[in-house]
Amino acid sequence: MNGVPEQDSKQLFDKFLNTFLRIIDLIKSSHTLKNLIRMRDYKEEDFRDFFKTHYNVDENWNADDEFKGKLDRKNDLRVISATLPLFRISTEFKIWKRNFDKNEPVQELLDNMGNLDKKGVIFMVNPNKSQINDKLKDELIFNHPKYISDTFEEIKIEDRLFPIYKASYKYRNQSIEVYHIIFDSIAFFRENE
């Protein structure tokens, strides 16, 4: 991946994913973000900025975003290994069904990745009271025109209630792995809300 040996790439991606999951856990302790979720007044940028801040303070990573003016494309967040700068992960933050007609999530991620990037993440916020897992798999994986058949994998992480969906997509004559992570906001609402 990106000129990084495969073994190093796997270890770095696992480290990236563990950091990503740890940051998801920190959302619960962020009063600002928690209140935005409860008031249903959040935007994709709120999540992007939260993740960017936490990646920037982690000595293993550098975070870049479309507003720093340094990017060769406009993804929401690019996380770069501090020790191997050729290892980069692009992430798009999306809210389920919000602006999908303008920016379909998988296509947006693929279009905005760097030319050498081989892996990306879609962090999908579910604002609904019902699960979107099956709908996401149907629309963004199995019936997506760029999905490569038989590449779907459901990754279960120990001590996690939610799976991560991994699928590969054909783009610019190469295979790109995309990890779909669903964040259910329902956990932040009280029973009577």
C-alpha angles and dihedrals in degrees: 000000000000091000090304114128111257095244091051090045092054093048092047093048091050089050090048091050093048090051090047091052091047090053090051087056090052091059087077090061095046106097092191096052093039090054092047089053093048091048090045087232100125132121132200088257092062090063094040092053092047092053093042091053092051095045090049093057093048108092091215094063145046119204126210129181139184093267097060089073093225100101130106088211138020111251119148096247137000118195116201128193111248091215100039108031092186088069106088135161122198118209131193119199113210138173112221111269094349109134093343088140090062100032116024103202102231094043092046091052093047093047093049100046122104117260094253097042114115103175134049141171132223111201104199118195112208109208092179130098090229129066120266097192097109093041091050092049091048098046105030101032122019098031097034110118093227097047113121109226119250095013096107116117129175109214116202115199119205113253092015125116093202130062126223116230118217122193136159125231131196111239131158091350093304139093117250121194114219123192114205114206118184120206111198110208091192089088089069096058125089119237094261097047 
